[in-house]
Amino acid sequence: MAEFDFDLFTIGAGSGGVAASRRAASYGAKVAICEGSRVGGTCVIRGCVPKKLLVYAAQYRDGFEDARGYGWDAQTPAFDWPSLIARKNMEIDRLNGIYITMLKNSGVTLFESFGRIVDPHTVEVDGRRYTARRILIATGGWPTKPNIEGIEHAVTSNEALDLPTLPASVLILGGGYIAVEFAGIFRGLGADVSLMIRGEHLLNGFDDDIRIALEGEMTKRGIRVLSGTRPTKIEKTADGFRVTDHHGQTHDVGLVMAATGRHPNTNGLGLESIGVTLDKAGAIPVDEWSRTSVESVYAIGDVTNRMALTPIAIAEGRALAETLFNDTPTRIGYDNVPTAVFSIPPIGTVGLSEAQARAAHAKVDIYKAGFRPMKHTLSGRDERVLMKLVVDGETQRVLGCHMMGMDAPEMMQALGIALNCGATKRDFDRTIALHPSTAEEFVLMREKVPDPA
């Protein structure tokens, strides 16, 4: 008789949990996974995938307008929000089915219900208990709302993807990547949009030149940025909602969206009762092997608050399976991870920002190129591109690449390879440019930006 029902029991069937479970099963482990929502997790069901589909929809307005400069007798047609949401839901349903099929074909037992840890080797699902040699927590994150009066009237990114109608006006609380992306979506589809942020500029943590440039482009599109402003109260009105800020000003809008961050999804898992340590944010601290403070319990992905990116969760999950079930101890690196903000225009970044580089290196060289992209010489659109290289002034190794503009996310994937290979500024300089393209500017920048005083 087996000592345990399963070798691995995973709680959470998002990208990381599915990747770990399938890889473990491929090595002969007996694996179960439970999911209380829909299989696929945040990215597939209510995050990256549906959000980017809506970004594509919002970009069509630009396409119709720009076409006139290229000889097309184009008129911007009427937009139908319910049709978009229905088509988006069809795609999410398809992906959900694919994930379920992948688990089944991999031999992973799926329980479509919430799980709770009873002891270091037992998980309870729907009143039944299952034992496991090892337990993996991969429950991701969940949107956070600010603690203000009337916050129950605000939606989060979860609900924003399934609104029954497109509001005429939206006030978004927050200035991070989710706020910026939804601002572009709603504005591109025709709504009036405002962003209310506590700080001076959007996108804290990104390179300063890039984030300020994006704010300028968003302002050109009619998005208002209410900087240095905090909401204090939300009230329901006859026509929508009224938000009062800490200056005493009121803002009447059709929808209020809270995009003030996400928190690790650890509530109700029973972690404290078995001694799993949580930090102040509710995240699960883990070691380099993704092990928690309890020897038999592991955690990966956003719930650990290491680096909240889908590909990171997948890499952590696969590394864990290699370590535990293939006798191949595997750790992943968190340097030079390409990331993107699917704003309009988008941002792509890999490596260190200028501020991070100056904090870590004695001498830093900066190269920048700003210009109007070739596409808009005929469209007439007033939109700029900004590209930037951050270089170690002593070794000439490229430390960071940053871009705001069309196709920036696509470029960052390839530039991430270059940075991981230790490319220097000379390597960039001796690479022949692909002309005419926007990407060529990354190998044509020659003039250093003067050092700050």
N, C-alpha and C positions, 0 to 999 in steps of 0.2 A: 504494500500500500504506500502511495506517495506521501512524503512528509507534508507537502503543501499542495493545495489545489492548483496553484500556478507558480511558475518561476518568476513572473513579473506581472504586477497589476498596475496599470496606468490609470490615473484619474485625470480626465480631460482629453478629448479627442480633437484637439486643434492640430496645427501643423507640426509642432514639436512632439506631442504625444503620439500622433499617428506615425511619424518618422521613426521614433524610438521603438515603438511596438512592432512595426513591420520588420525593421532590421533585426530586432531580437528574435522574432519568430523565424526569420530566414536562417538563423543559426541553430535552430532546433529547440529554442525555448518555448515553453507553454505560456502563452501570453493572453491576458484579458485587458480590456479597456472599457471605461464607462464614460458616458457623456450625458449631462443633464439637459443640454440644449440641442443643437444640431451638430452632427459630425462635420468637421471642417474648421471649427473654431472662429476666432475673431477675424482673421485675415480673409478667409474664404466666405464666411456667412455675413459678417457685419463690419468689415474693415477694408483692407487693401483692395480686394477684387471689386466689390460693388461700388466702392468709392471711385475707383479709377474708371469704371464704366460711366459713372455720372460726370467725371471730368471730361471724358471723350465727348459726351453729349453737349457739355457747356462750350467746348471748343468749336462746335459747328457754327455758332453765331459769327465768330471771327472768319471762318472759312467762307461763309456766304458774303460777308462784307468785303473781304479781300479779293474775292473772285472778280469783282467789278474792275479792279485795276489791271486784270489780265484779259479783259475783253469779253467776259461773260456777262450777259444781261441777267444778273442774279438779283433776286429779291429775297429778303429774309422771310421764310415762311412762318406760319404760326407753330408754336411749340405746344405739345400735349404731354404734361407731366405724368398722368396715369399710364399712358402708353409706355413711357420710358421705364417706369417702376415695374410694370407688368413684364416687360422684356428682361429687365434686370433680374427679376425674381425667377423667371424661367431658367436663366443661366445659373443662378445660385442653386436652384433645385437640381440641375444637371450635375453641378460639381459636388453637391452633397451626396448624390447617388454614386458618383465615381469614388468618393472617399470611402463610403460604406462597402462598395464592391472590392476596393483595394484591401481593406481590412479582412474581408471574408476570404479573398483569394490568397491572402498571406497566412491564413490559419489562425488569425487573432479572434478571440471571442469578444463580441461587442455587447455591452449592456447599455441600452439607451435610457439611462436614468442617472440621477446624482449619486455620487459615492461619498462615503464618510469613513475615515480611518478610526477603527476601534482600538487597535493595539498595533505595535510595530510590525505585525505580520498579518493583519486582518482588515479587510475592507467590507463595509456593509452597503448593499445596494438593494433598495426596495424591501428592506426588512430581512434580507438573506445575507449571510456572512460567508466570505470567501477568504481563504488563507493564501498568502503569497510569500515566497522567499524574500522578494524585494518589492517595494512599492515606489512608484514614480508619480510625483505630483507635477502636472503640466496644465494647470487650470488658467493660465494667462492673466490678463488684467481686465479691469472694468472701469467705465467712465466715472470720474469724480465730479461732484457738483459743489460749488461754493456754499458755505453755510450762511445763507441770507434769507430774510423773510420772503416767502412766496416762491422759493426755488422750485417747488413742485410744479410750477407752471412752465418751467424750462424743459426742453427736450435735450437729449444728448446725441452723439453721433449714431447711436443705435437706432433711435426713433427717426432721426433726420433722413435716413435711407429709405424710410417707408411712409413718408407723409402722404395723406390722401390727396392733398392738393399742394401746389406750389404757392407759398405765401408771397404777397406783394412786397413785403419788407421784412428784413431779418436783422436782429441784433445778436451778434455772436460774442459771448463772454470768453475772453482768452485770446492769446496771440501765438500759440504754438502751431505745430504743423497741421493738426486736425482743424483748428480754427481757420488757418490760412487756406487750406484746401477747400473747405466748405464755403468760404467766402467767394472763392473763384467759381465754384459750382453754381451757387445761388445767383451770383451776379451775371454769370454767363448765360443763365437760363432766363434772366429778365427781372430778377428781384432787386430792390434797393437794399444795400448791405452796409452795415456798420460793424466795426470791431471795437470792443471796449477792452483796453489792456491796462494793467497796473504800471508797467514800465514805460520807457520812452519809445522803444521800437519793438517790432515783431521778432519772433523766432530767436529767443534767448539761446545761446550756445552755438549758434551758427556763426560763420565768419561775418564780422561787422560790415564790411563793404558789401557783401552779397545781400545780407538781410535788409540793409538800408536801401539798396538798389531795388529790391523786390517791393518794398513798401512804396517806393516812388511809382513803380509800374502799376501796382494795385490802385493807387490813388488816381492815376490817369484813367483807369477804367471806371472810376466813380465810386470806389469803395472808400468809405470814411473810416479813418483810424482815430479813435478817441483815446489818445495816450494819457498816461498818468491819471486814469479814472477807474474807480471801483464801484460796482453795483452795490446798493444797500437794500433795495426792495423791488419785488416784482408783483404787480397787481393785474388781475384780469379786468378787462374793460369790455364795453359792448362790441368794439371792433377788433379787439386783439389783446394787447398787453401794454402796460406802462412800466417802464424801468426807471427807478430813481437812482441817481449816482451820488457819490459822497460829496459832490459839489452842490447838491440840491437841484440839479438839472433833471428834467424828465424826458424820456424818449418813448414815443408811442410807435409800436411796431406790430406786425402781424404774427411774428414768431420770435421767441427768445431761445437761443441755443447755448447751452453750457459746454464749452470746450476748454476746460481748465485743468486738463490732465487726466491721467488714469492711475488707478491703484491696483496693487497685486490682489488677485482674486483668491484670498485665503479664508474668508469667513465661512464658518459652518463645516469645515473639513475635519475638525477634531484634532488639530495639530497640537494645541497647547496641552491637551489631556495626555498625550503620549510623550511630551517633552521636546517637540520640534521647536527650535528657537525661531522667533520672528523679530525683525528689526522694527524701528519706530514707524516705518511706512507700511508695516504689515507684510513686507517681503520676506522670503525665506533665504537666509544666508546659506551658501553652500561652499564647499572647497573646490579645488581645481578639477575634481572628478564628479562634480555635481551632487556630492553627498551632503545631507543635512546633518544636524547635530545628533540625529538618531541613525545608527549604523545601517539599518536596513531600508531607510527611506531616502529617496533622491528627489531632486527637483530641477526642472529645466524651464527655459523660456521666460516670458514676462513676469511670471510669479516670483522669480528670483531677483528681478530688477537689476540684472547685470547689463544687458544691452537689449532693449525692447524692439527687436526686429525679427520678422518671420524667418529669414534665412539663418539667423543666429540660433533660434529655437530648434530648427531642423538640424543644424550642425551639432548642437549640444546633444540632441536626442540620438543621433547616429553615433556620436562619439561615445555616449554612455553604453549603447548596445555593443559597440566594438570592445569596450573595456570589460563589460560584465559577461558577455556571452560569446566572444570570439577570441579571448585571450590576447587582445591587442590593445593595451592601454593607450587611450587616445584623448588628447586635450585639444581644444581649439584656441586660436588666437583672436584677439579682439582689436588688433591694430589694422589700420588701413581697410576698414570695412566701408564699402561704397554705400551711400545713402542718398535718398532723393526726397524732395517735397514736391508733390504733384499739384503745385499751385499753377496759376496762369499769369505769367509764364512760369515754367518749372525751375527748380533748383536741383543741382547735382553736386555732391561733395564727397571727397575721400581724403583721409589723412588729417593733418593738424590745421586748425584755423591759424590766422596770423597771431592772434593773442596767445593761443596755446604754444605756438612755436617760440615766440619771444620769451615765454615763461620758462621754457625748457632748454633753449639754446643761446649761446653767447652772442652769436651774430646771425641775423636772418635777412635774406634778400627777398624782395617782393617784386613780382612782375604782374602787370595788369593790362588788359585790353578791353576797351569799351567801344561799341559801335552799333550802328543800325544794321540788322541782318539783311542780306541780299534780297530775300523774299519781299521785304517791305519797301524796296526801292520803287516797285510798281504798285504795290497795294496801297502805299501812302500811310500805312499805320505807324503811329508814333510809339514804337516799342524798341527798346535797346537790349543789347546783350552785354553782360559783364563776365569776363573770364580772368582767373587769378591763379598764379603759382606761388607757393610758399616754399622757399629753398633754404637749406642750411648754408649759411654764408661761409662756413669753414670747409665743409666737405663737398658742398655743391649737390648733395643729395636732395631730391625733391621730397618735401615733407607733406605737402598738401596741394590738392587741385580743387578749385571751386568754380562754379559757373551758375549764372542765372540766364536762362534763355532757352529757346526751342531746342529740343533733343538733349538737354543737359543730362538727364538721367541715363540715357543710352550711352553717352560718352564715358560716364563715370565707371561703368563696369569694366571697360578696357583699361582706363587709366589706373584702376585699382590693381590690375595685374602688374603694370609698370612700377607702381610704388612698392608692391610686395617683392619685386625683383631688384629693388634698390636703385632704380633709375636716377641718374643725375641730370642736372640742367644741360650738360653737354650731350647726353643721350637724346634729350628732347630736341636740342638744337640741330643735331646731325641727322634727325629724321626728316625725310623729304615731305613737304606739305602736300596734302591732297586738295587740289584746287579745282573749282571753287567750292569751298565748304566752310562751315563755321568752325568745325573741329580743327582746321589747320592752324588757327590762331594759337593753339596750345604749343605748337612747335615753331612759331614765328616770333614770339615775344623776346625781344633782345634788350630793351631799355629797363634798367632797374628803377623802381620807384624810390625817390630820395628817402633816406632814413628819417624817422620822426625826430623832432628836436628833443 
